[in-house]
Amino acid sequence: MPQVSKESANQIVVDFVKKEKNTETVDIAIVEEQRDGWMVRGTFPIDMEGHPWVQKFAVLVDQKGKVRTTDFALL
């Protein structure tokens, strides 16, 4: 079974969040190895009715490099 690296998981999540949330800036805070893949957590800026906010995310990338779960929330 292919094993995705920490750096690859990081890039997969950055590309995923940029596409899903239509943002250019994604800040990765932590990448944790888990039994079933990599949990990548971070933030990105959003604009809510002219006011800047920050949204946080947690994305699980499996060992094959596929996004399995996502969690987005406002800070």
C-alpha positions in Angstrom: 0.0 0.0 0.0 1.4 3.4 -0.9 2.4 5.6 2.0 1.9 9.4 1.7 4.6 11.5 3.4 4.1 14.3 5.8 5.0 16.9 3.1 2.7 15.3 0.6 -0.2 15.3 3.0 0.5 19.0 3.8 0.4 19.9 0.1 -2.7 17.9 -0.6 -4.5 19.8 2.2 -3.3 23.2 1.0 -4.5 22.5 -2.5 -7.8 21.1 -1.2 -8.6 24.1 1.0 -7.6 26.6 -1.6 -10.0 25.0 -4.1 -12.9 24.3 -1.7 -12.8 27.6 0.1 -11.7 29.8 -2.8 -8.7 31.3 -0.9 -5.1 32.0 -1.8 -3.7 31.9 1.8 -3.6 28.7 3.8 -1.6 28.5 7.0 -0.8 25.1 8.3 -0.4 24.9 12.1 0.2 21.2 12.8 0.5 17.9 10.9 0.0 14.9 13.1 0.5 11.3 12.1 -2.4 9.1 12.9 -3.2 5.4 12.6 -5.1 5.9 9.4 -3.2 8.8 7.8 -2.3 12.4 8.5 -4.4 15.0 10.4 -3.6 18.5 9.1 -4.8 21.5 11.0 -4.6 25.2 10.2 -6.4 28.4 9.3 -7.2 30.6 6.4 -8.7 34.1 6.1 -12.3 34.8 4.9 -14.3 37.9 4.3 -17.8 38.0 6.0 -19.7 41.0 4.7 -16.7 43.2 4.5 -15.2 42.1 7.8 -12.0 39.9 8.0 -12.4 36.6 9.9 -10.3 33.5 10.3 -11.6 30.0 9.7 -9.9 27.0 11.1 -9.8 23.5 9.6 -8.9 19.9 10.3 -8.5 17.6 7.4 -7.6 13.9 7.5 -5.6 12.5 4.5 -5.5 8.7 4.3 -2.3 6.7 3.5 -3.2 6.7 -0.2 -3.4 10.6 -0.3 -7.2 11.0 -0.4 -9.1 13.5 1.8 -11.2 11.4 4.1 -12.7 13.9 6.6 -12.9 17.7 6.9 -13.9 20.0 9.7 -14.3 23.8 9.2 -15.2 26.3 11.9 -14.9 30.0 12.6 -12.5 31.1 15.2 
